[in-house]
Amino acid sequence: MRVTIPAAPDYINECNCSLCMKHGASWGYFKRTEVSVAGDQIGSYVHPGMAEPFVRLHFCSVCGCTTHCVAIDDATDWACINTRLFEPEEMACVEVRHPDGRGWVR
């Protein structure tokens, strides 16, 4: 599996919600058309505990790493990429934000 992005994201969200924490993801945001994910070993997952799920998580079915997520609604034009998949020095200059996902109510 290969995830390709056009450049480093404008910022990275290190969210503290249970979904992001348990998946070990720090998210960089892009338009869907800017992201390329190639390979046959892509699994996907919708969190069963969410009353109104809005994202589909994707992962490598070989190693289990969470790779990216997209909105379930195809009209929503964004994809989140797990920036922890990249070498730390590639993301070192990117601003890291810490949204309070545990306190978020949808």
Jmol script that loads the backbone (N, CA, C; Angstrom):
load data "model"
ATOM      1  N   MET A   1       0.847  -1.168   0.000  1.00  0.00           N
ATOM      2  CA  MET A   1       0.000   0.000   0.000  1.00  0.00           C
ATOM      3  C   MET A   1       0.892   1.231   0.000  1.00  0.00           C
ATOM      4  N   ARG A   2       0.471   2.245  -0.744  1.00  0.00           N
ATOM      5  CA  ARG A   2       1.242   3.489  -0.828  1.00  0.00           C
ATOM      6  C   ARG A   2       0.272   4.664  -0.747  1.00  0.00           C
ATOM      7  N   VAL A   3       0.571   5.606   0.156  1.00  0.00           N
ATOM      8  CA  VAL A   3      -0.206   6.834   0.311  1.00  0.00           C
ATOM      9  C   VAL A   3       0.667   7.981  -0.192  1.00  0.00           C
ATOM     10  N   THR A   4       0.131   8.750  -1.137  1.00  0.00           N
ATOM     11  CA  THR A   4       0.882   9.872  -1.699  1.00  0.00           C
ATOM     12  C   THR A   4       0.084  11.155  -1.507  1.00  0.00           C
ATOM     13  N   ILE A   5       0.777  12.190  -0.997  1.00  0.00           N
ATOM     14  CA  ILE A   5       0.172  13.509  -0.821  1.00  0.00           C
ATOM     15  C   ILE A   5       1.008  14.518  -1.585  1.00  0.00           C
ATOM     16  N   PRO A   6       0.415  15.662  -1.990  1.00  0.00           N
ATOM     17  CA  PRO A   6       1.139  16.619  -2.821  1.00  0.00           C
ATOM     18  C   PRO A   6       2.230  17.383  -2.072  1.00  0.00           C
ATOM     19  N   ALA A   7       2.076  17.546  -0.781  1.00  0.00           N
ATOM     20  CA  ALA A   7       3.022  18.300   0.045  1.00  0.00           C
ATOM     21  C   ALA A   7       2.657  18.032   1.494  1.00  0.00           C
ATOM     22  N   ALA A   8       3.424  18.574   2.396  1.00  0.00           N
ATOM     23  CA  ALA A   8       3.053  18.480   3.810  1.00  0.00           C
ATOM     24  C   ALA A   8       1.751  19.257   4.007  1.00  0.00           C
ATOM     25  N   PRO A   9       0.914  18.847   4.951  1.00  0.00           N
ATOM     26  CA  PRO A   9      -0.349  19.569   5.181  1.00  0.00           C
ATOM     27  C   PRO A   9      -0.101  20.936   5.809  1.00  0.00           C
ATOM     28  N   ASP A  10      -1.109  21.798   5.773  1.00  0.00           N
ATOM     29  CA  ASP A  10      -1.003  23.120   6.396  1.00  0.00           C
ATOM     30  C   ASP A  10      -0.866  23.005   7.905  1.00  0.00           C
ATOM     31  N   TYR A  11      -1.509  22.003   8.487  1.00  0.00           N
ATOM     32  CA  TYR A  11      -1.419  21.746   9.927  1.00  0.00           C
ATOM     33  C   TYR A  11      -1.767  20.285  10.178  1.00  0.00           C
ATOM     34  N   ILE A  12      -1.457  19.823  11.365  1.00  0.00           N
ATOM     35  CA  ILE A  12      -1.768  18.459  11.788  1.00  0.00           C
ATOM     36  C   ILE A  12      -2.634  18.543  13.029  1.00  0.00           C
ATOM     37  N   ASN A  13      -3.721  17.784  13.043  1.00  0.00           N
ATOM     38  CA  ASN A  13      -4.566  17.688  14.232  1.00  0.00           C
ATOM     39  C   ASN A  13      -4.179  16.445  15.016  1.00  0.00           C
ATOM     40  N   GLU A  14      -3.774  16.647  16.268  1.00  0.00           N
ATOM     41  CA  GLU A  14      -3.585  15.541  17.198  1.00  0.00           C
ATOM     42  C   GLU A  14      -4.781  15.579  18.133  1.00  0.00           C
ATOM     43  N   CYS A  15      -5.838  14.943  17.708  1.00  0.00           N
ATOM     44  CA  CYS A  15      -7.108  14.949  18.416  1.00  0.00           C
ATOM     45  C   CYS A  15      -7.064  13.972  19.589  1.00  0.00           C
ATOM     46  N   ASN A  16      -7.767  14.305  20.658  1.00  0.00           N
ATOM     47  CA  ASN A  16      -7.784  13.430  21.835  1.00  0.00           C
ATOM     48  C   ASN A  16      -9.070  12.610  21.949  1.00  0.00           C
ATOM     49  N   CYS A  17      -9.877  12.552  20.897  1.00  0.00           N
ATOM     50  CA  CYS A  17     -11.088  11.730  20.972  1.00  0.00           C
ATOM     51  C   CYS A  17     -10.682  10.252  21.007  1.00  0.00           C
ATOM     52  N   SER A  18     -11.571   9.416  21.470  1.00  0.00           N
ATOM     53  CA  SER A  18     -11.220   8.001  21.622  1.00  0.00           C
ATOM     54  C   SER A  18     -10.895   7.349  20.283  1.00  0.00           C
ATOM     55  N   LEU A  19     -11.579   7.730  19.215  1.00  0.00           N
ATOM     56  CA  LEU A  19     -11.318   7.145  17.914  1.00  0.00           C
ATOM     57  C   LEU A  19      -9.893   7.453  17.451  1.00  0.00           C
ATOM     58  N   CYS A  20      -9.497   8.719  17.507  1.00  0.00           N
ATOM     59  CA  CYS A  20      -8.151   9.103  17.051  1.00  0.00           C
ATOM     60  C   CYS A  20      -7.068   8.521  17.961  1.00  0.00           C
ATOM     61  N   MET A  21      -7.313   8.542  19.266  1.00  0.00           N
ATOM     62  CA  MET A  21      -6.332   8.008  20.209  1.00  0.00           C
ATOM     63  C   MET A  21      -6.122   6.511  20.004  1.00  0.00           C
ATOM     64  N   LYS A  22      -7.205   5.776  19.853  1.00  0.00           N
ATOM     65  CA  LYS A  22      -7.086   4.324  19.719  1.00  0.00           C
ATOM     66  C   LYS A  22      -6.492   3.902  18.378  1.00  0.00           C
ATOM     67  N   HIS A  23      -6.640   4.748  17.373  1.00  0.00           N
ATOM     68  CA  HIS A  23      -6.055   4.440  16.065  1.00  0.00           C
ATOM     69  C   HIS A  23      -4.652   5.006  15.920  1.00  0.00           C
ATOM     70  N   GLY A  24      -4.206   5.777  16.904  1.00  0.00           N
ATOM     71  CA  GLY A  24      -2.851   6.319  16.877  1.00  0.00           C
ATOM     72  C   GLY A  24      -2.612   7.256  15.716  1.00  0.00           C
ATOM     73  N   ALA A  25      -3.619   8.041  15.380  1.00  0.00           N
ATOM     74  CA  ALA A  25      -3.524   8.885  14.188  1.00  0.00           C
ATOM     75  C   ALA A  25      -3.377  10.362  14.531  1.00  0.00           C
ATOM     76  N   SER A  26      -2.569  11.036  13.743  1.00  0.00           N
ATOM     77  CA  SER A  26      -2.477  12.494  13.709  1.00  0.00           C
ATOM     78  C   SER A  26      -2.811  12.876  12.283  1.00  0.00           C
ATOM     79  N   TRP A  27      -3.793  13.741  12.121  1.00  0.00           N
ATOM     80  CA  TRP A  27      -4.389  13.938  10.801  1.00  0.00           C
ATOM     81  C   TRP A  27      -3.913  15.193  10.087  1.00  0.00           C
ATOM     82  N   GLY A  28      -3.575  15.025   8.823  1.00  0.00           N
ATOM     83  CA  GLY A  28      -3.345  16.125   7.894  1.00  0.00           C
ATOM     84  C   GLY A  28      -4.482  16.106   6.894  1.00  0.00           C
ATOM     85  N   TYR A  29      -4.955  17.276   6.489  1.00  0.00           N
ATOM     86  CA  TYR A  29      -6.170  17.369   5.672  1.00  0.00           C
ATOM     87  C   TYR A  29      -5.863  17.813   4.245  1.00  0.00           C
ATOM     88  N   PHE A  30      -6.552  17.175   3.304  1.00  0.00           N
ATOM     89  CA  PHE A  30      -6.389  17.462   1.881  1.00  0.00           C
ATOM     90  C   PHE A  30      -7.730  17.294   1.190  1.00  0.00           C
ATOM     91  N   LYS A  31      -7.821  17.799  -0.032  1.00  0.00           N
ATOM     92  CA  LYS A  31      -8.977  17.481  -0.876  1.00  0.00           C
ATOM     93  C   LYS A  31      -8.817  16.030  -1.322  1.00  0.00           C
ATOM     94  N   ARG A  32      -9.934  15.365  -1.526  1.00  0.00           N
ATOM     95  CA  ARG A  32      -9.875  13.955  -1.948  1.00  0.00           C
ATOM     96  C   ARG A  32      -9.030  13.760  -3.199  1.00  0.00           C
ATOM     97  N   THR A  33      -9.154  14.688  -4.143  1.00  0.00           N
ATOM     98  CA  THR A  33      -8.439  14.546  -5.421  1.00  0.00           C
ATOM     99  C   THR A  33      -6.932  14.745  -5.278  1.00  0.00           C
ATOM    100  N   GLU A  34      -6.474  15.294  -4.151  1.00  0.00           N
ATOM    101  CA  GLU A  34      -5.039  15.513  -3.940  1.00  0.00           C
ATOM    102  C   GLU A  34      -4.338  14.288  -3.369  1.00  0.00           C
ATOM    103  N   VAL A  35      -5.096  13.308  -2.942  1.00  0.00           N
ATOM    104  CA  VAL A  35      -4.546  12.143  -2.255  1.00  0.00           C
ATOM    105  C   VAL A  35      -4.617  10.926  -3.161  1.00  0.00           C
ATOM    106  N   SER A  36      -3.538  10.179  -3.181  1.00  0.00           N
ATOM    107  CA  SER A  36      -3.526   8.924  -3.940  1.00  0.00           C
ATOM    108  C   SER A  36      -3.212   7.787  -2.973  1.00  0.00           C
ATOM    109  N   VAL A  37      -4.061   6.775  -2.996  1.00  0.00           N
ATOM    110  CA  VAL A  37      -3.830   5.575  -2.191  1.00  0.00           C
ATOM    111  C   VAL A  37      -3.836   4.405  -3.157  1.00  0.00           C
ATOM    112  N   ALA A  38      -2.736   3.693  -3.205  1.00  0.00           N
ATOM    113  CA  ALA A  38      -2.599   2.598  -4.168  1.00  0.00           C
ATOM    114  C   ALA A  38      -2.278   1.296  -3.448  1.00  0.00           C
ATOM    115  N   GLY A  39      -2.783   0.232  -3.977  1.00  0.00           N
ATOM    116  CA  GLY A  39      -2.507  -1.092  -3.432  1.00  0.00           C
ATOM    117  C   GLY A  39      -3.781  -1.884  -3.250  1.00  0.00           C
ATOM    118  N   ASP A  40      -3.635  -3.196  -3.126  1.00  0.00           N
ATOM    119  CA  ASP A  40      -4.816  -4.047  -2.984  1.00  0.00           C
ATOM    120  C   ASP A  40      -5.161  -4.322  -1.528  1.00  0.00           C
ATOM    121  N   GLN A  41      -4.293  -3.958  -0.629  1.00  0.00           N
ATOM    122  CA  GLN A  41      -4.479  -4.361   0.760  1.00  0.00           C
ATOM    123  C   GLN A  41      -5.067  -3.246   1.610  1.00  0.00           C
ATOM    124  N   ILE A  42      -6.123  -2.619   1.111  1.00  0.00           N
ATOM    125  CA  ILE A  42      -6.761  -1.521   1.818  1.00  0.00           C
ATOM    126  C   ILE A  42      -8.053  -2.033   2.438  1.00  0.00           C
ATOM    127  N   GLY A  43      -8.128  -1.956   3.751  1.00  0.00           N
ATOM    128  CA  GLY A  43      -9.355  -2.310   4.444  1.00  0.00           C
ATOM    129  C   GLY A  43     -10.056  -1.033   4.862  1.00  0.00           C
ATOM    130  N   SER A  44     -11.327  -1.124   5.222  1.00  0.00           N
ATOM    131  CA  SER A  44     -12.028   0.062   5.702  1.00  0.00           C
ATOM    132  C   SER A  44     -12.933  -0.303   6.860  1.00  0.00           C
ATOM    133  N   TYR A  45     -13.343   0.737   7.579  1.00  0.00           N
ATOM    134  CA  TYR A  45     -14.009   0.534   8.852  1.00  0.00           C
ATOM    135  C   TYR A  45     -14.846   1.757   9.182  1.00  0.00           C
ATOM    136  N   VAL A  46     -16.074   1.544   9.630  1.00  0.00           N
ATOM    137  CA  VAL A  46     -16.917   2.616  10.159  1.00  0.00           C
ATOM    138  C   VAL A  46     -17.132   2.289  11.627  1.00  0.00           C
ATOM    139  N   HIS A  47     -16.813   3.207  12.495  1.00  0.00           N
ATOM    140  CA  HIS A  47     -16.879   2.974  13.935  1.00  0.00           C
ATOM    141  C   HIS A  47     -18.299   2.618  14.347  1.00  0.00           C
ATOM    142  N   PRO A  48     -18.541   1.418  14.894  1.00  0.00           N
ATOM    143  CA  PRO A  48     -19.898   0.988  15.207  1.00  0.00           C
ATOM    144  C   PRO A  48     -20.510   1.711  16.404  1.00  0.00           C
ATOM    145  N   GLY A  49     -19.685   2.356  17.224  1.00  0.00           N
ATOM    146  CA  GLY A  49     -20.207   3.027  18.409  1.00  0.00           C
ATOM    147  C   GLY A  49     -20.704   4.437  18.163  1.00  0.00           C
ATOM    148  N   MET A  50     -20.539   4.943  16.960  1.00  0.00           N
ATOM    149  CA  MET A  50     -20.969   6.309  16.664  1.00  0.00           C
ATOM    150  C   MET A  50     -22.443   6.309  16.278  1.00  0.00           C
ATOM    151  N   ALA A  51     -23.223   7.150  16.938  1.00  0.00           N
ATOM    152  CA  ALA A  51     -24.660   7.228  16.641  1.00  0.00           C
ATOM    153  C   ALA A  51     -24.891   7.676  15.204  1.00  0.00           C
ATOM    154  N   GLU A  52     -24.103   8.652  14.754  1.00  0.00           N
ATOM    155  CA  GLU A  52     -24.198   9.154  13.379  1.00  0.00           C
ATOM    156  C   GLU A  52     -22.809   9.152  12.763  1.00  0.00           C
ATOM    157  N   PRO A  53     -22.337   8.012  12.298  1.00  0.00           N
ATOM    158  CA  PRO A  53     -20.978   7.979  11.746  1.00  0.00           C
ATOM    159  C   PRO A  53     -20.846   8.901  10.544  1.00  0.00           C
ATOM    160  N   PHE A  54     -19.713   9.575  10.468  1.00  0.00           N
ATOM    161  CA  PHE A  54     -19.489  10.514   9.369  1.00  0.00           C
ATOM    162  C   PHE A  54     -18.182  10.268   8.642  1.00  0.00           C
ATOM    163  N   VAL A  55     -17.349   9.350   9.149  1.00  0.00           N
ATOM    164  CA  VAL A  55     -16.095   9.038   8.469  1.00  0.00           C
ATOM    165  C   VAL A  55     -15.938   7.533   8.310  1.00  0.00           C
ATOM    166  N   ARG A  56     -15.253   7.178   7.244  1.00  0.00           N
ATOM    167  CA  ARG A  56     -14.841   5.797   7.014  1.00  0.00           C
ATOM    168  C   ARG A  56     -13.327   5.785   7.148  1.00  0.00           C
ATOM    169  N   LEU A  57     -12.837   5.004   8.094  1.00  0.00           N
ATOM    170  CA  LEU A  57     -11.402   4.851   8.296  1.00  0.00           C
ATOM    171  C   LEU A  57     -10.875   3.782   7.361  1.00  0.00           C
ATOM    172  N   HIS A  58      -9.667   3.973   6.891  1.00  0.00           N
ATOM    173  CA  HIS A  58      -9.020   2.996   6.025  1.00  0.00           C
ATOM    174  C   HIS A  58      -7.712   2.568   6.674  1.00  0.00           C
ATOM    175  N   PHE A  59      -7.329   1.326   6.415  1.00  0.00           N
ATOM    176  CA  PHE A  59      -6.122   0.798   7.031  1.00  0.00           C
ATOM    177  C   PHE A  59      -5.459  -0.202   6.089  1.00  0.00           C
ATOM    178  N   CYS A  60      -4.193  -0.454   6.358  1.00  0.00           N
ATOM    179  CA  CYS A  60      -3.461  -1.466   5.610  1.00  0.00           C
ATOM    180  C   CYS A  60      -3.808  -2.811   6.216  1.00  0.00           C
ATOM    181  N   SER A  61      -4.347  -3.720   5.416  1.00  0.00           N
ATOM    182  CA  SER A  61      -4.746  -5.016   5.942  1.00  0.00           C
ATOM    183  C   SER A  61      -3.552  -5.951   6.160  1.00  0.00           C
ATOM    184  N   VAL A  62      -2.354  -5.520   5.784  1.00  0.00           N
ATOM    185  CA  VAL A  62      -1.157  -6.319   6.040  1.00  0.00           C
ATOM    186  C   VAL A  62      -0.584  -5.980   7.421  1.00  0.00           C
ATOM    187  N   CYS A  63      -0.370  -4.685   7.681  1.00  0.00           N
ATOM    188  CA  CYS A  63       0.263  -4.299   8.948  1.00  0.00           C
ATOM    189  C   CYS A  63      -0.726  -3.731   9.965  1.00  0.00           C
ATOM    190  N   GLY A  64      -1.929  -3.355   9.523  1.00  0.00           N
ATOM    191  CA  GLY A  64      -2.948  -2.848  10.428  1.00  0.00           C
ATOM    192  C   GLY A  64      -2.905  -1.356  10.687  1.00  0.00           C
ATOM    193  N   CYS A  65      -1.938  -0.636  10.129  1.00  0.00           N
ATOM    194  CA  CYS A  65      -1.842   0.814  10.366  1.00  0.00           C
ATOM    195  C   CYS A  65      -3.019   1.560   9.754  1.00  0.00           C
ATOM    196  N   THR A  66      -3.583   2.480  10.528  1.00  0.00           N
ATOM    197  CA  THR A  66      -4.609   3.375  10.004  1.00  0.00           C
ATOM    198  C   THR A  66      -3.929   4.315   9.029  1.00  0.00           C
ATOM    199  N   THR A  67      -4.428   4.394   7.806  1.00  0.00           N
ATOM    200  CA  THR A  67      -3.777   5.188   6.769  1.00  0.00           C
ATOM    201  C   THR A  67      -4.470   6.520   6.507  1.00  0.00           C
ATOM    202  N   HIS A  68      -5.802   6.471   6.393  1.00  0.00           N
ATOM    203  CA  HIS A  68      -6.523   7.691   6.053  1.00  0.00           C
ATOM    204  C   HIS A  68      -7.999   7.521   6.371  1.00  0.00           C
ATOM    205  N   CYS A  69      -8.725   8.589   6.290  1.00  0.00           N
ATOM    206  CA  CYS A  69     -10.177   8.510   6.414  1.00  0.00           C
ATOM    207  C   CYS A  69     -10.797   9.519   5.471  1.00  0.00           C
ATOM    208  N   VAL A  70     -12.007   9.221   5.073  1.00  0.00           N
ATOM    209  CA  VAL A  70     -12.771  10.116   4.211  1.00  0.00           C
ATOM    210  C   VAL A  70     -14.177  10.223   4.779  1.00  0.00           C
ATOM    211  N   ALA A  71     -14.856  11.307   4.440  1.00  0.00           N
ATOM    212  CA  ALA A  71     -16.238  11.469   4.864  1.00  0.00           C
ATOM    213  C   ALA A  71     -17.093  10.415   4.172  1.00  0.00           C
ATOM    214  N   ILE A  72     -18.058   9.876   4.898  1.00  0.00           N
ATOM    215  CA  ILE A  72     -18.975   8.895   4.306  1.00  0.00           C
ATOM    216  C   ILE A  72     -19.757   9.534   3.170  1.00  0.00           C
ATOM    217  N   ASP A  73     -20.093  10.799   3.341  1.00  0.00           N
ATOM    218  CA  ASP A  73     -20.799  11.568   2.318  1.00  0.00           C
ATOM    219  C   ASP A  73     -19.809  11.908   1.196  1.00  0.00           C
ATOM    220  N   ASP A  74     -19.966  11.319   0.022  1.00  0.00           N
ATOM    221  CA  ASP A  74     -19.031  11.537  -1.087  1.00  0.00           C
ATOM    222  C   ASP A  74     -18.950  12.991  -1.539  1.00  0.00           C
ATOM    223  N   ALA A  75     -19.965  13.786  -1.219  1.00  0.00           N
ATOM    224  CA  ALA A  75     -19.960  15.197  -1.624  1.00  0.00           C
ATOM    225  C   ALA A  75     -19.004  16.030  -0.772  1.00  0.00           C
ATOM    226  N   THR A  76     -18.605  15.508   0.381  1.00  0.00           N
ATOM    227  CA  THR A  76     -17.668  16.227   1.246  1.00  0.00           C
ATOM    228  C   THR A  76     -16.267  15.996   0.706  1.00  0.00           C
ATOM    229  N   ASP A  77     -15.615  17.074   0.285  1.00  0.00           N
ATOM    230  CA  ASP A  77     -14.359  16.964  -0.454  1.00  0.00           C
ATOM    231  C   ASP A  77     -13.138  17.086   0.455  1.00  0.00           C
ATOM    232  N   TRP A  78     -12.967  16.131   1.360  1.00  0.00           N
ATOM    233  CA  TRP A  78     -11.727  16.087   2.113  1.00  0.00           C
ATOM    234  C   TRP A  78     -11.336  14.658   2.433  1.00  0.00           C
ATOM    235  N   ALA A  79     -10.054  14.508   2.643  1.00  0.00           N
ATOM    236  CA  ALA A  79      -9.490  13.251   3.110  1.00  0.00           C
ATOM    237  C   ALA A  79      -8.497  13.596   4.199  1.00  0.00           C
ATOM    238  N   CYS A  80      -8.465  12.800   5.237  1.00  0.00           N
ATOM    239  CA  CYS A  80      -7.500  12.966   6.321  1.00  0.00           C
ATOM    240  C   CYS A  80      -6.449  11.880   6.157  1.00  0.00           C
ATOM    241  N   ILE A  81      -5.202  12.274   6.221  1.00  0.00           N
ATOM    242  CA  ILE A  81      -4.108  11.318   6.090  1.00  0.00           C
ATOM    243  C   ILE A  81      -3.417  11.201   7.435  1.00  0.00           C
ATOM    244  N   ASN A  82      -3.123   9.986   7.863  1.00  0.00           N
ATOM    245  CA  ASN A  82      -2.399   9.775   9.110  1.00  0.00           C
ATOM    246  C   ASN A  82      -0.945  10.173   8.884  1.00  0.00           C
ATOM    247  N   THR A  83      -0.567  11.325   9.393  1.00  0.00           N
ATOM    248  CA  THR A  83       0.776  11.853   9.152  1.00  0.00           C
ATOM    249  C   THR A  83       1.850  11.053   9.879  1.00  0.00           C
ATOM    250  N   ARG A  84       1.451  10.182  10.782  1.00  0.00           N
ATOM    251  CA  ARG A  84       2.442   9.338  11.462  1.00  0.00           C
ATOM    252  C   ARG A  84       3.010   8.265  10.537  1.00  0.00           C
ATOM    253  N   LEU A  85       2.439   8.127   9.347  1.00  0.00           N
ATOM    254  CA  LEU A  85       2.974   7.181   8.368  1.00  0.00           C
ATOM    255  C   LEU A  85       4.249   7.704   7.716  1.00  0.00           C
ATOM    256  N   PHE A  86       4.468   8.999   7.808  1.00  0.00           N
ATOM    257  CA  PHE A  86       5.612   9.627   7.157  1.00  0.00           C
ATOM    258  C   PHE A  86       6.761   9.768   8.155  1.00  0.00           C
ATOM    259  N   GLU A  87       7.954   9.943   7.648  1.00  0.00           N
ATOM    260  CA  GLU A  87       9.108  10.141   8.515  1.00  0.00           C
ATOM    261  C   GLU A  87       8.926  11.436   9.318  1.00  0.00           C
ATOM    262  N   PRO A  88       9.295  11.444  10.592  1.00  0.00           N
ATOM    263  CA  PRO A  88       9.089  12.638  11.430  1.00  0.00           C
ATOM    264  C   PRO A  88       9.683  13.916  10.837  1.00  0.00           C
ATOM    265  N   GLU A  89      10.838  13.824  10.215  1.00  0.00           N
ATOM    266  CA  GLU A  89      11.456  15.031   9.655  1.00  0.00           C
ATOM    267  C   GLU A  89      10.636  15.617   8.499  1.00  0.00           C
ATOM    268  N   GLU A  90       9.813  14.801   7.844  1.00  0.00           N
ATOM    269  CA  GLU A  90       8.969  15.302   6.767  1.00  0.00           C
ATOM    270  C   GLU A  90       7.823  16.161   7.288  1.00  0.00           C
ATOM    271  N   MET A  91       7.466  15.999   8.540  1.00  0.00           N
ATOM    272  CA  MET A  91       6.357  16.746   9.142  1.00  0.00           C
ATOM    273  C   MET A  91       6.836  17.710  10.234  1.00  0.00           C
ATOM    274  N   ALA A  92       8.141  17.817  10.434  1.00  0.00           N
ATOM    275  CA  ALA A  92       8.698  18.591  11.555  1.00  0.00           C
ATOM    276  C   ALA A  92       8.336  20.076  11.513  1.00  0.00           C
ATOM    277  N   CYS A  93       8.153  20.644  10.345  1.00  0.00           N
ATOM    278  CA  CYS A  93       7.868  22.083  10.237  1.00  0.00           C
ATOM    279  C   CYS A  93       6.371  22.396  10.240  1.00  0.00           C
ATOM    280  N   VAL A  94       5.540  21.392  10.363  1.00  0.00           N
ATOM    281  CA  VAL A  94       4.097  21.591  10.278  1.00  0.00           C
ATOM    282  C   VAL A  94       3.533  21.895  11.661  1.00  0.00           C
ATOM    283  N   GLU A  95       2.674  22.910  11.721  1.00  0.00           N
ATOM    284  CA  GLU A  95       2.011  23.279  12.977  1.00  0.00           C
ATOM    285  C   GLU A  95       1.159  22.112  13.469  1.00  0.00           C
ATOM    286  N   VAL A  96       1.253  21.802  14.748  1.00  0.00           N
ATOM    287  CA  VAL A  96       0.448  20.743  15.354  1.00  0.00           C
ATOM    288  C   VAL A  96      -0.606  21.396  16.241  1.00  0.00           C
ATOM    289  N   ARG A  97      -1.862  21.043  16.004  1.00  0.00           N
ATOM    290  CA  ARG A  97      -2.982  21.556  16.796  1.00  0.00           C
ATOM    291  C   ARG A  97      -3.525  20.426  17.665  1.00  0.00           C
ATOM    292  N   HIS A  98      -4.129  20.794  18.778  1.00  0.00           N
ATOM    293  CA  HIS A  98      -4.656  19.811  19.719  1.00  0.00           C
ATOM    294  C   HIS A  98      -6.138  20.083  19.992  1.00  0.00           C
ATOM    295  N   PRO A  99      -7.022  19.731  19.059  1.00  0.00           N
ATOM    296  CA  PRO A  99      -8.454  19.962  19.292  1.00  0.00           C
ATOM    297  C   PRO A  99      -8.974  19.043  20.403  1.00  0.00           C
ATOM    298  N   ASP A 100      -9.971  19.535  21.121  1.00  0.00           N
ATOM    299  CA  ASP A 100     -10.554  18.763  22.205  1.00  0.00           C
ATOM    300  C   ASP A 100     -11.668  17.880  21.658  1.00  0.00           C
ATOM    301  N   GLY A 101     -11.287  16.752  21.087  1.00  0.00           N
ATOM    302  CA  GLY A 101     -12.267  15.825  20.517  1.00  0.00           C
ATOM    303  C   GLY A 101     -13.110  15.127  21.569  1.00  0.00           C
ATOM    304  N   ARG A 102     -12.564  14.971  22.770  1.00  0.00           N
ATOM    305  CA  ARG A 102     -13.345  14.318  23.845  1.00  0.00           C
ATOM    306  C   ARG A 102     -14.512  15.188  24.279  1.00  0.00           C
ATOM    307  N   GLY A 103     -14.358  16.492  24.137  1.00  0.00           N
ATOM    308  CA  GLY A 103     -15.423  17.406  24.535  1.00  0.00           C
ATOM    309  C   GLY A 103     -16.367  17.767  23.406  1.00  0.00           C
ATOM    310  N   TRP A 104     -16.103  17.212  22.217  1.00  0.00           N
ATOM    311  CA  TRP A 104     -16.893  17.565  21.034  1.00  0.00           C
ATOM    312  C   TRP A 104     -18.186  16.777  21.013  1.00  0.00           C
ATOM    313  N   VAL A 105     -19.270  17.458  20.762  1.00  0.00           N
ATOM    314  CA  VAL A 105     -20.572  16.808  20.618  1.00  0.00           C
ATOM    315  C   VAL A 105     -21.064  17.116  19.218  1.00  0.00           C
ATOM    316  N   ARG A 106     -21.429  16.089  18.477  1.00  0.00           N
ATOM    317  CA  ARG A 106     -21.901  16.284  17.103  1.00  0.00           C
ATOM    318  C   ARG A 106     -23.389  16.263  17.078  1.00  0.00           C
TER     319      ARG A 106
END
end "model"
wireframe off; spacefill off
backbone 0.3
color backbone group
